[in-house]
Amino acid sequence: MVTHIKELIIVLNDLRKLYGHIYFILREEQVALQSVDSEQLSQIVARKNRVLSAIVVSDGRRQALLERIAEQVNGPINLSRVIEAAPADLAKFLRRLQKSLIRLVSEVRHINTVNDMVVEHSLENIKRMRMLSSAASGSLSYSPKGKIR
Amino acid sequence: MGIGGASIMDIGRKGMMASRAGVSTASHNISNVNTEGASRQRADIQASNATPAGRYVFGSGSEVGTVRRINDEYLTRNIHAENRKSGNYEEKDFQLMRVEEVFNESIAQGMSSSVSRLFNDFRKLSLEPENNALRQTLKESAQAIVQEFRGTYGNLKKLSDGVDARLEGYIKEVNSLAGQVASLNKQIQEMEVRSGAPNDLLDKRELILGKLSEMSGATYQLGDNGQYIVSLGGYNLVYTDRVNTVSMARSGEGVRIMMESNPQPDITDRVNGGKLGGLVEYRRDVLDPTMNKLNLIAHTLVREVNFVHRQGFGLDGKTARDFFSSDGTVENAASSIDLSDDVRKDGIAIAAALEKGSAGDNRLALMLANLENEKFMDSSTKTIGDFYNSMVSSNAVVIGKNRQLKEHQDIVNSQLKEMRESISGISMDEETMNLVKFQHSLDASAKVIKVADEIFETVLGLRR
């Protein structure tokens, strides 16, 4: 089990690095949104996709390792139970890692929610602006039911 | 008239004047590049009327039509509408941070742990009911609770007084800005009659309308005569060059915002944007309920502990004495809570026994300790500790949500300003193309954000 726990520590550490990476990408996304920079935004989406794929792979490894550990401790497993079952030195390390990851993921989720709100708001805004500019250019037409086309 | 020397000179003169107007407008733009609210101006140079000469029609050069402000009306209005929201979130964030500080348990011992300690000390006393040292410790714990209630309530009261002072300042500012809009309405109308569009004054009025929106949540619309009508809480604040000032009045319901028109409507609950609206909402939705809940907790604690305590006997054999004192009202409970005179004078007055003269009787001390688990609060669904914790955590949810909204609003505001700055007014097609491009990037971004959120949620399972 100790080998699996050590592997789990490596995976969690990878996840921590990936979340640190995505944190900065999300901050860059905010700057691109602020400055209406389409090219920067497209590049960020591509980079984000790469990091997200890496997170999915690492998280898959984390879950697989937890399942293997669960076979040895008999019963459902989560990180807190792994910490309880781990030798003291590893438990201490795991606890620190868990704390730092939770903090980082919460922060990342917070920024992601803010960016989501901004993107939705911006899309609404752009749709309205485009509708107004097409109205100004005289190309706006109405369907028989009064819907704007 | 033929196309003689004089006419050629005239065409040349008009061309030079048009070109000079263009240069002068460009200089104006450059010199105002850092002026807040100044929009770029453009000299529209148009062909002069052609001159017919016999069978021919000769062109007569160019001249300046108008100097127009290249400013997107929609974007400006949108920025002002967003200002209303950002003023609101910013003000609430500022105030909520202070509430957070009051309840930040990591700074002080905290009410929650003080209440637990008191009940724990009753439990300890039940193990050795005749121990005077334990009675002294219990007294100290009770004194700590008294200080927590009074201190916390005092800090909240200071926040409430701070809100009043801030409201007063904002109302002064709103009246001053409203006065400026009314005065500009008048100046602009006069200048438009005399010499055409006064672009700089229009910019200035727009800037002040933006500040007014951010400050008060006021909305505006253009009247028939080109003058803005500004509304606050559904009433006219500015109508052409007239102002209805706003004032503050104190009543039994606290501070109210009144419109100084005839009659004087109370617009407090109708102000729902800007910093003014943020303050009103913060007081109504967070500060007042928090102060009321704290009073309710103090009142319940005093009532329930006293009710049990009066049934028991102190070490001196006396009974029917209170443990806490207060003025008996719910609204002053947190500020008037204290130890009863008997308990403050001597710890032997603390009742631990249910029967007189029975040494070692700990039944009343146990009953007092068990109050910790009784569900007195919120229609008998919460213990005192649960109720306090739910009050703190519901405030934390409001604080977190508002912070998210504020951050989102800050980005949206910067984005709109950036969009307005980028308006060239030269090519509508190019601007539309840029919008389409940005829309595509946003669509792609939106999809990834949704996927990312699902992934992040899975990893949050780490908490368990």
Interface residues (C-beta under 8 A of the other chain):
Chain A: L15 Y19 I22 E29 Q30 L33 Q34 S35 V36 S38 E39 L41 S42 I44 V45 K48 N49 L52 I55 V56 D59 N78 L79 S80 Q98 L101 I102 V105 S106 V108 R109 H110 N112 T113 V114 N115 D116 M117 V118 V119 E120 H121 S122 L123 N125 I126 K127 R128 M129 R130 L132 S133 S134 A136 S137
Chain B: Y74 L75 N78 Q404 L405 E407 H408 I411 V412 S414 Q415 L416 E418 M419 S422 M428 E431 T432 N434 L435 V436 K437 F438 Q439 H440 S441 L442 D443 A444 S445 A446 V448 I449 K450 V451 A452 D453 I455 F456 E457 T458 V459 L460 G461 L462 R463 R464
